[in-house]
Amino acid sequence: MPSAPTTSLDLTAADVVADPYPVLAAEREQHAVARHAATGTWLAFSHAAAGAVLRDRRLGRIWRDREPAAYLEPFNLLHRHQMMENEPPEHTRLRRAVAGAFNRGHVGRLRPRVRELAAGLLAEVDPDGFDVLAAYAEPLPVLVIAELVGLDRADVPALRRWSQAIVRMYEPSPGPGTVDAAVAAATEFADLVREHVARRRVQPGEDLTSDLLAAGLSEVELVAAVVLLLNAGHEASVNVFGNGLVAALRHGVRLGEVEDLPVLVEEMLRFDSALQLFERTATTDVEVGGVVVAEGERVAALLGAANRDPAVFADPDRFDAARGTNPHLAFGAGLHFCLGAPLARMELMESLDALRTTLPGLTLAGEPTSRGTFVLRGWSDVPVRG
């Protein structure tokens, strides 16, 4: 019997973090799925295998508390009770509550507000040169998600700082400084949300937190849900915007000449995935991509590799602003498909529309600086000029 394919891929290597796609392509050509020698986790490289990992109900999100558990309890507490880290029936109950709140029309009502916020932010930039992340792409989705859950604008800077500290824990082998920062951020974030929830219990508003209060969640579930919304509700949008804009401008796209903005948005989501890795655990033996993932073993869908698979995407390493067929996996698939996808797409559409209207000849004004992370891929600054 042939041995299972293995890979020694180092996801923390500087060249992989800087540009993972050549390495991922080389791996994908050798095997659809391989066991990661360093961790024992299976890695799915092809679009078909990654899609199977995301859709197979026998591969679940099984939360394991990070160790040392006592010290990391503030971080673990927020994740243990999130819908994203649970399977049915808990996932069904938690997701239904959040989906019900979303379905009350909040996203549609936010569209004019997104346009207003975008116009206000762009009115303050210097067209001769500015950092489009710091001045525009970062503040906009944070302001939007804060308004969605009913938080004050004054809390926005802290939300962004806490979010960045927490998501760095998702990278391979976070160091002691990253762990300490995440624990502090999780503690402060949860305290803010608890205070906010307490206020809404007494004085409900027309926001998503008030809707969630009526859904019957426990206190800890409510706090975890609001933190997840605040976290995921802007982190992906910032990185999709930054990654996609850099890719588009590097490939000669002039925003003012784009004819089909929804098609451009989908290509931004595909080309340089903001989320590169999403993990599952086998609840029984499962065959994926020609290998058997045994019960209890972990398998990760490498979304960036899947979204550049030439078996699915013609000329996958070219940014095509008019790409017609685009079945990317940027929002995941299956049971855990991103609930905030409609909000993210709307924000991207409106923010790009405002940008191309205000600065139709936008170009890069220098080399962007990488965040230096693999799992949540993005830039820390993107200099542009109008």
URFENMO-V762278 format. One record per residue. N is the residue number from 1. PHI is phi in radians with two decimals (NA if undefined). PSI is psi in whole degrees, 0 to 359 (999 if undefined). D_CENTER is the distance of its C-alpha to the mean C-alpha in Angstrom with 1 decimal. Layout:
n=N phi=PHI psi=PSI d_center=D_CENTER
n=N phi=PHI psi=PSI d_center=D_CENTER
This chain:
n=1 phi=NA psi=127 d_center=39.3
n=2 phi=-1.14 psi=146 d_center=37.0
n=3 phi=-1.29 psi=154 d_center=34.6
n=4 phi=-1.21 psi=144 d_center=30.9
n=5 phi=-1.13 psi=143 d_center=29.0
n=6 phi=-2.21 psi=162 d_center=27.5
n=7 phi=-2.43 psi=143 d_center=25.4
n=8 phi=-1.81 psi=19 d_center=25.7
n=9 phi=-0.88 psi=127 d_center=22.4
n=10 phi=-1.78 psi=104 d_center=21.5
n=11 phi=-1.30 psi=353 d_center=17.7
n=12 phi=-1.77 psi=355 d_center=18.7
n=13 phi=-1.07 psi=142 d_center=21.3
n=14 phi=-1.01 psi=320 d_center=21.3
n=15 phi=-1.25 psi=328 d_center=21.8
n=16 phi=-1.23 psi=317 d_center=18.9
n=17 phi=-1.11 psi=319 d_center=16.5
n=18 phi=-1.17 psi=317 d_center=18.1
n=19 phi=-2.70 psi=91 d_center=18.1
n=20 phi=-1.31 psi=344 d_center=17.1
n=21 phi=-1.20 psi=321 d_center=18.1
n=22 phi=-1.08 psi=320 d_center=21.9
n=23 phi=-1.19 psi=317 d_center=21.7
n=24 phi=-1.12 psi=323 d_center=19.4
n=25 phi=-1.13 psi=318 d_center=21.8
n=26 phi=-1.10 psi=320 d_center=24.8
n=27 phi=-1.14 psi=316 d_center=23.5
n=28 phi=-1.11 psi=326 d_center=22.7
n=29 phi=-1.16 psi=332 d_center=26.3
n=30 phi=-1.51 psi=324 d_center=27.7
n=31 phi=-2.82 psi=144 d_center=26.0
n=32 phi=-1.27 psi=323 d_center=23.5
n=33 phi=-2.45 psi=139 d_center=22.8
n=34 phi=-2.53 psi=153 d_center=24.2
n=35 phi=-1.45 psi=129 d_center=24.5
n=36 phi=-1.32 psi=115 d_center=23.1
n=37 phi=-1.05 psi=324 d_center=26.3
n=38 phi=-1.30 psi=328 d_center=25.1
n=39 phi=-2.07 psi=342 d_center=23.1
n=40 phi=1.45 psi=354 d_center=24.5
n=41 phi=-1.30 psi=140 d_center=21.1
n=42 phi=-1.40 psi=140 d_center=21.2
n=43 phi=-2.05 psi=127 d_center=18.9
n=44 phi=-1.76 psi=119 d_center=18.5
n=45 phi=-1.76 psi=325 d_center=18.6
n=46 phi=-1.44 psi=160 d_center=19.9
n=47 phi=-1.09 psi=317 d_center=18.3
n=48 phi=-1.12 psi=315 d_center=20.8
n=49 phi=-1.20 psi=316 d_center=20.2
n=50 phi=-1.09 psi=318 d_center=16.4
n=51 phi=-1.09 psi=322 d_center=16.9
n=52 phi=-1.13 psi=319 d_center=19.6
n=53 phi=-1.04 psi=318 d_center=17.6
n=54 phi=-1.27 psi=331 d_center=15.0
n=55 phi=-1.71 psi=337 d_center=18.0
n=56 phi=-1.27 psi=118 d_center=20.7
n=57 phi=-1.21 psi=346 d_center=21.4
n=58 phi=-1.38 psi=351 d_center=23.2
n=59 phi=-1.89 psi=108 d_center=20.1
n=60 phi=-2.01 psi=168 d_center=18.5
n=61 phi=-1.54 psi=102 d_center=16.1
n=62 phi=-1.94 psi=106 d_center=18.9
n=63 phi=-1.27 psi=135 d_center=18.2
n=64 phi=-2.15 psi=126 d_center=20.4
n=65 phi=-0.99 psi=137 d_center=21.1
n=66 phi=-1.24 psi=146 d_center=20.5
n=67 phi=-1.84 psi=148 d_center=24.0
n=68 phi=-1.22 psi=125 d_center=26.1
n=69 phi=-1.06 psi=321 d_center=25.2
n=70 phi=-1.11 psi=314 d_center=27.5
n=71 phi=-1.18 psi=323 d_center=26.1
n=72 phi=-1.58 psi=11 d_center=22.4
n=73 phi=-0.97 psi=319 d_center=23.2
n=74 phi=-1.03 psi=320 d_center=21.4
n=75 phi=-1.22 psi=313 d_center=18.0
n=76 phi=-1.09 psi=322 d_center=19.0
n=77 phi=-1.06 psi=319 d_center=20.2
n=78 phi=-1.20 psi=331 d_center=16.9
n=79 phi=-1.58 psi=325 d_center=15.3
n=80 phi=-1.04 psi=330 d_center=18.5
n=81 phi=-1.92 psi=15 d_center=18.7
n=82 phi=-1.50 psi=148 d_center=15.2
n=83 phi=-1.12 psi=328 d_center=15.1
n=84 phi=-1.17 psi=339 d_center=12.1
n=85 phi=-1.88 psi=18 d_center=14.5
n=86 phi=-2.31 psi=159 d_center=17.6
n=87 phi=-1.98 psi=166 d_center=19.5
n=88 phi=-0.99 psi=146 d_center=22.1
n=89 phi=-1.50 psi=347 d_center=24.1
n=90 phi=-1.08 psi=316 d_center=22.1
n=91 phi=-1.03 psi=317 d_center=18.8
n=92 phi=-1.04 psi=314 d_center=20.9
n=93 phi=-1.15 psi=315 d_center=22.4
n=94 phi=-1.20 psi=317 d_center=19.3
n=95 phi=-1.18 psi=322 d_center=17.3
n=96 phi=-1.05 psi=321 d_center=20.4
n=97 phi=-1.12 psi=314 d_center=20.8
n=98 phi=-1.23 psi=318 d_center=17.4
n=99 phi=-1.08 psi=321 d_center=17.8
n=100 phi=-1.07 psi=321 d_center=21.4
n=101 phi=-1.17 psi=317 d_center=20.5
n=102 phi=-1.06 psi=321 d_center=18.0
n=103 phi=-1.29 psi=0 d_center=20.8
n=104 phi=-1.47 psi=15 d_center=23.3
n=105 phi=1.60 psi=11 d_center=22.5
n=106 phi=-1.07 psi=318 d_center=20.3
n=107 phi=-1.12 psi=315 d_center=18.0
n=108 phi=-1.09 psi=320 d_center=21.2
n=109 phi=-1.21 psi=336 d_center=22.9
n=110 phi=-1.37 psi=340 d_center=20.2
n=111 phi=-0.95 psi=309 d_center=20.6
n=112 phi=-1.05 psi=325 d_center=23.8
n=113 phi=-1.19 psi=322 d_center=22.4
n=114 phi=-1.08 psi=316 d_center=19.4
n=115 phi=-1.07 psi=318 d_center=22.2
n=116 phi=-1.14 psi=314 d_center=24.3
n=117 phi=-1.12 psi=319 d_center=21.7
n=118 phi=-1.09 psi=315 d_center=20.9
n=119 phi=-1.09 psi=319 d_center=24.6
n=120 phi=-1.15 psi=319 d_center=25.3
n=121 phi=-1.18 psi=318 d_center=22.9
n=122 phi=-1.22 psi=334 d_center=24.2
n=123 phi=-1.17 psi=342 d_center=27.7
n=124 phi=-1.73 psi=354 d_center=27.4
n=125 phi=-1.48 psi=158 d_center=26.3
n=126 phi=-1.67 psi=110 d_center=28.9
n=127 phi=-1.07 psi=343 d_center=28.8
n=128 phi=-1.33 psi=348 d_center=30.7
n=129 phi=2.85 psi=125 d_center=27.7
n=130 phi=-2.80 psi=162 d_center=24.6
n=131 phi=-1.54 psi=109 d_center=21.2
n=132 phi=-1.20 psi=339 d_center=18.9
n=133 phi=-1.30 psi=305 d_center=15.9
n=134 phi=-1.14 psi=322 d_center=18.1
n=135 phi=-1.52 psi=340 d_center=20.2
n=136 phi=-2.45 psi=299 d_center=17.9
n=137 phi=-1.17 psi=327 d_center=14.2
n=138 phi=-1.39 psi=309 d_center=13.5
n=139 phi=-1.16 psi=327 d_center=16.1
n=140 phi=-1.07 psi=303 d_center=15.7
n=141 phi=-1.17 psi=333 d_center=12.5
n=142 phi=-1.19 psi=317 d_center=13.6
n=143 phi=-1.08 psi=320 d_center=17.0
n=144 phi=-1.15 psi=311 d_center=15.9
n=145 phi=-1.22 psi=328 d_center=14.1
n=146 phi=-1.12 psi=317 d_center=16.9
n=147 phi=-1.15 psi=323 d_center=19.4
n=148 phi=-1.05 psi=319 d_center=17.9
n=149 phi=-1.64 psi=356 d_center=18.5
n=150 phi=1.60 psi=18 d_center=21.6
n=151 phi=-1.50 psi=156 d_center=21.2
n=152 phi=-1.28 psi=151 d_center=23.3
n=153 phi=-1.08 psi=331 d_center=22.3
n=154 phi=-1.12 psi=339 d_center=23.9
n=155 phi=-1.47 psi=350 d_center=21.2
n=156 phi=-1.02 psi=312 d_center=18.4
n=157 phi=-1.00 psi=321 d_center=19.0
n=158 phi=-1.18 psi=320 d_center=18.9
n=159 phi=-1.01 psi=314 d_center=15.7
n=160 phi=-1.13 psi=317 d_center=13.9
n=161 phi=-1.13 psi=315 d_center=15.9
n=162 phi=-1.13 psi=317 d_center=15.3
n=163 phi=-1.03 psi=314 d_center=11.6
n=164 phi=-1.10 psi=324 d_center=11.8
n=165 phi=-1.19 psi=320 d_center=14.4
n=166 phi=-1.21 psi=315 d_center=12.8
n=167 phi=-1.24 psi=342 d_center=9.6
n=168 phi=-1.19 psi=345 d_center=12.2
n=169 phi=-1.25 psi=344 d_center=13.7
n=170 phi=-1.44 psi=352 d_center=11.3
n=171 phi=-1.34 psi=158 d_center=12.9
n=172 phi=-1.09 psi=132 d_center=16.2
n=173 phi=0.92 psi=62 d_center=19.2
n=174 phi=-1.12 psi=139 d_center=18.2
n=175 phi=-1.40 psi=174 d_center=21.5
n=176 phi=-1.00 psi=320 d_center=23.6
n=177 phi=-1.11 psi=321 d_center=22.6
n=178 phi=-1.14 psi=319 d_center=18.9
n=179 phi=-1.11 psi=313 d_center=20.0
n=180 phi=-1.06 psi=317 d_center=22.3
n=181 phi=-1.13 psi=322 d_center=19.9
n=182 phi=-1.20 psi=320 d_center=17.4
n=183 phi=-1.10 psi=315 d_center=20.3
n=184 phi=-1.09 psi=317 d_center=21.6
n=185 phi=-1.14 psi=317 d_center=18.4
n=186 phi=-1.10 psi=321 d_center=17.9
n=187 phi=-1.12 psi=310 d_center=21.6
n=188 phi=-1.19 psi=321 d_center=21.7
n=189 phi=-1.07 psi=311 d_center=18.6
n=190 phi=-1.11 psi=321 d_center=20.2
n=191 phi=-1.08 psi=316 d_center=23.6
n=192 phi=-1.06 psi=315 d_center=22.5
n=193 phi=-1.19 psi=321 d_center=21.0
n=194 phi=-1.05 psi=317 d_center=24.1
n=195 phi=-1.10 psi=319 d_center=26.3
n=196 phi=-1.11 psi=315 d_center=24.4
n=197 phi=-1.09 psi=319 d_center=24.8
n=198 phi=-1.06 psi=319 d_center=28.4
n=199 phi=-1.12 psi=319 d_center=29.1
n=200 phi=-1.24 psi=333 d_center=27.7
n=201 phi=-1.10 psi=323 d_center=29.9
n=202 phi=-1.46 psi=321 d_center=32.9
n=203 phi=-2.36 psi=84 d_center=31.9
n=204 phi=-1.09 psi=153 d_center=29.3
n=205 phi=-2.25 psi=186 d_center=27.7
n=206 phi=-1.63 psi=66 d_center=26.2
n=207 phi=-2.47 psi=171 d_center=22.6
n=208 phi=-1.20 psi=328 d_center=20.1
n=209 phi=-1.08 psi=317 d_center=21.2
n=210 phi=-1.10 psi=321 d_center=24.7
n=211 phi=-1.13 psi=320 d_center=23.8
n=212 phi=-1.16 psi=326 d_center=22.2
n=213 phi=-1.05 psi=327 d_center=25.4
n=214 phi=-1.42 psi=355 d_center=27.4
n=215 phi=-1.57 psi=356 d_center=25.4
n=216 phi=1.46 psi=21 d_center=27.1
n=217 phi=-1.34 psi=152 d_center=24.4
n=218 phi=-1.23 psi=168 d_center=25.8
n=219 phi=-1.01 psi=312 d_center=25.3
n=220 phi=-1.20 psi=325 d_center=22.9
n=221 phi=-1.18 psi=322 d_center=20.9
n=222 phi=-1.14 psi=314 d_center=20.8
n=223 phi=-1.08 psi=315 d_center=19.7
n=224 phi=-1.10 psi=321 d_center=16.8
n=225 phi=-1.15 psi=315 d_center=15.7
n=226 phi=-1.17 psi=319 d_center=15.9
n=227 phi=-1.09 psi=317 d_center=14.1
n=228 phi=-1.04 psi=315 d_center=11.2
n=229 phi=-1.08 psi=316 d_center=11.3
n=230 phi=-1.16 psi=321 d_center=11.8
n=231 phi=-1.25 psi=296 d_center=9.0
n=232 phi=-1.19 psi=334 d_center=6.1
n=233 phi=-1.20 psi=345 d_center=8.2
n=234 phi=-2.25 psi=333 d_center=8.2
n=235 phi=-1.03 psi=311 d_center=5.9
n=236 phi=-1.14 psi=320 d_center=3.5
n=237 phi=-1.08 psi=318 d_center=7.1
n=238 phi=-1.05 psi=312 d_center=8.8
n=239 phi=-1.30 psi=324 d_center=7.6
n=240 phi=-1.09 psi=316 d_center=8.0
n=241 phi=-1.08 psi=309 d_center=11.2
n=242 phi=-1.11 psi=311 d_center=12.4
n=243 phi=-1.07 psi=315 d_center=11.9
n=244 phi=-1.20 psi=321 d_center=13.3
n=245 phi=-1.14 psi=315 d_center=16.0
n=246 phi=-1.03 psi=314 d_center=17.2
n=247 phi=-1.08 psi=315 d_center=17.5
n=248 phi=-1.10 psi=313 d_center=19.3
n=249 phi=-1.16 psi=322 d_center=21.7
n=250 phi=-1.14 psi=332 d_center=22.4
n=251 phi=-1.67 psi=16 d_center=23.4
n=252 phi=1.42 psi=14 d_center=25.7
n=253 phi=-1.29 psi=128 d_center=24.0
n=254 phi=-1.81 psi=116 d_center=25.7
n=255 phi=-0.97 psi=322 d_center=23.7
n=256 phi=-1.15 psi=345 d_center=27.0
n=257 phi=-1.83 psi=359 d_center=28.0
n=258 phi=-1.21 psi=127 d_center=25.0
n=259 phi=-1.62 psi=327 d_center=26.6
n=260 phi=-2.16 psi=93 d_center=23.8
n=261 phi=-1.13 psi=319 d_center=20.7
n=262 phi=-1.05 psi=324 d_center=18.8
n=263 phi=-1.18 psi=319 d_center=19.4
n=264 phi=-1.06 psi=316 d_center=18.2
n=265 phi=-1.04 psi=316 d_center=14.9
n=266 phi=-1.12 psi=323 d_center=14.5
n=267 phi=-1.23 psi=326 d_center=15.6
n=268 phi=-1.09 psi=320 d_center=13.2
n=269 phi=-1.15 psi=321 d_center=10.3
n=270 phi=-1.33 psi=312 d_center=12.5
n=271 phi=-1.14 psi=317 d_center=14.2
n=272 phi=-2.37 psi=83 d_center=11.9
n=273 phi=-1.03 psi=129 d_center=8.6
n=274 phi=-1.18 psi=322 d_center=5.8
n=275 phi=-1.85 psi=119 d_center=5.1
n=276 phi=-1.69 psi=337 d_center=8.8
n=277 phi=-2.52 psi=133 d_center=10.0
n=278 phi=-2.39 psi=127 d_center=10.0
n=279 phi=-1.82 psi=147 d_center=13.4
n=280 phi=-2.29 psi=165 d_center=16.2
n=281 phi=-2.17 psi=135 d_center=19.8
n=282 phi=-1.30 psi=127 d_center=22.8
n=283 phi=-1.60 psi=353 d_center=25.0
n=284 phi=-2.78 psi=173 d_center=27.8
n=285 phi=-1.12 psi=130 d_center=28.6
n=286 phi=-2.34 psi=133 d_center=26.5
n=287 phi=-1.58 psi=127 d_center=27.1
n=288 phi=-2.39 psi=124 d_center=24.2
n=289 phi=1.00 psi=33 d_center=24.9
n=290 phi=1.54 psi=2 d_center=28.4
n=291 phi=-2.16 psi=161 d_center=27.9
n=292 phi=-1.83 psi=119 d_center=28.2
n=293 phi=-1.57 psi=113 d_center=25.6
n=294 phi=-1.30 psi=155 d_center=27.8
n=295 phi=-0.89 psi=130 d_center=27.4
n=296 phi=1.60 psi=345 d_center=25.5
n=297 phi=-1.44 psi=155 d_center=23.9
n=298 phi=-1.75 psi=148 d_center=20.2
n=299 phi=-2.44 psi=136 d_center=18.6
n=300 phi=-2.05 psi=130 d_center=15.2
n=301 phi=-1.44 psi=121 d_center=13.9
n=302 phi=-1.58 psi=96 d_center=13.3
n=303 phi=-1.17 psi=325 d_center=11.1
n=304 phi=-1.11 psi=319 d_center=12.2
n=305 phi=-1.15 psi=316 d_center=15.7
n=306 phi=-1.08 psi=321 d_center=15.7
n=307 phi=-1.37 psi=357 d_center=14.7
n=308 phi=-2.05 psi=20 d_center=17.6
n=309 phi=-1.31 psi=118 d_center=20.1
n=310 phi=-1.17 psi=346 d_center=23.4
n=311 phi=-1.23 psi=343 d_center=24.6
n=312 phi=-2.08 psi=324 d_center=22.2
n=313 phi=-2.03 psi=122 d_center=21.6
n=314 phi=-1.18 psi=134 d_center=24.7
n=315 phi=0.82 psi=61 d_center=24.7
n=316 phi=-1.14 psi=338 d_center=21.0
n=317 phi=-1.55 psi=6 d_center=21.1
n=318 phi=-1.82 psi=132 d_center=22.2
n=319 phi=-1.37 psi=115 d_center=20.1
n=320 phi=-2.01 psi=102 d_center=21.8
n=321 phi=-1.19 psi=351 d_center=21.4
n=322 phi=-2.04 psi=20 d_center=23.6
n=323 phi=-1.06 psi=122 d_center=22.2
n=324 phi=-1.38 psi=300 d_center=23.4
n=325 phi=-1.60 psi=123 d_center=22.1
n=326 phi=-2.56 psi=72 d_center=18.4
n=327 phi=-1.44 psi=56 d_center=17.2
n=328 phi=-1.22 psi=165 d_center=13.9
n=329 phi=-1.95 psi=24 d_center=11.5
n=330 phi=-1.05 psi=329 d_center=8.2
n=331 phi=-1.71 psi=12 d_center=7.7
n=332 phi=1.42 psi=200 d_center=9.7
n=333 phi=-2.91 psi=163 d_center=13.3
n=334 phi=1.30 psi=211 d_center=16.0
n=335 phi=-1.00 psi=324 d_center=16.2
n=336 phi=-1.78 psi=22 d_center=12.5
n=337 phi=-0.93 psi=138 d_center=11.4
n=338 phi=-1.01 psi=118 d_center=8.8
n=339 phi=-1.16 psi=332 d_center=11.4
n=340 phi=-1.55 psi=9 d_center=9.9
n=341 phi=-0.98 psi=316 d_center=10.0
n=342 phi=-1.07 psi=321 d_center=13.4
n=343 phi=-1.15 psi=315 d_center=12.6
n=344 phi=-1.08 psi=316 d_center=9.8
n=345 phi=-1.11 psi=318 d_center=12.4
n=346 phi=-1.10 psi=315 d_center=15.1
n=347 phi=-1.08 psi=317 d_center=13.9
n=348 phi=-1.10 psi=315 d_center=13.4
n=349 phi=-1.04 psi=310 d_center=16.8
n=350 phi=-1.22 psi=320 d_center=18.5
n=351 phi=-1.20 psi=322 d_center=17.4
n=352 phi=-1.22 psi=321 d_center=18.3
n=353 phi=-1.10 psi=317 d_center=21.5
n=354 phi=-1.13 psi=320 d_center=22.5
n=355 phi=-1.16 psi=316 d_center=21.9
n=356 phi=-1.25 psi=333 d_center=24.0
n=357 phi=-1.29 psi=319 d_center=26.6
n=358 phi=-1.39 psi=318 d_center=27.1
n=359 phi=-2.31 psi=72 d_center=26.7
n=360 phi=-1.13 psi=337 d_center=27.2
n=361 phi=-1.76 psi=27 d_center=28.2
n=362 phi=-0.96 psi=135 d_center=25.3
n=363 phi=-2.39 psi=162 d_center=25.3
n=364 phi=-1.22 psi=140 d_center=23.9
n=365 phi=-1.91 psi=12 d_center=26.2
n=366 phi=2.88 psi=179 d_center=25.5
n=367 phi=-1.39 psi=129 d_center=23.1
n=368 phi=-1.11 psi=158 d_center=19.6
n=369 phi=-1.87 psi=128 d_center=18.9
n=370 phi=-1.25 psi=149 d_center=16.2
n=371 phi=-1.25 psi=343 d_center=14.3
n=372 phi=1.35 psi=26 d_center=15.7
n=373 phi=-2.18 psi=152 d_center=12.9
n=374 phi=-1.74 psi=306 d_center=12.1
n=375 phi=-1.06 psi=309 d_center=9.3
n=376 phi=-1.85 psi=95 d_center=6.8
n=377 phi=-1.50 psi=135 d_center=8.9
n=378 phi=-3.04 psi=179 d_center=10.2
n=379 phi=-1.85 psi=150 d_center=13.5
n=380 phi=-1.62 psi=336 d_center=15.3
n=381 phi=-2.69 psi=148 d_center=17.7
n=382 phi=-2.39 psi=97 d_center=18.6
n=383 phi=-1.30 psi=131 d_center=22.3
n=384 phi=-2.39 psi=167 d_center=23.5
n=385 phi=-2.46 psi=153 d_center=26.8
n=386 phi=-1.63 psi=999 d_center=27.9
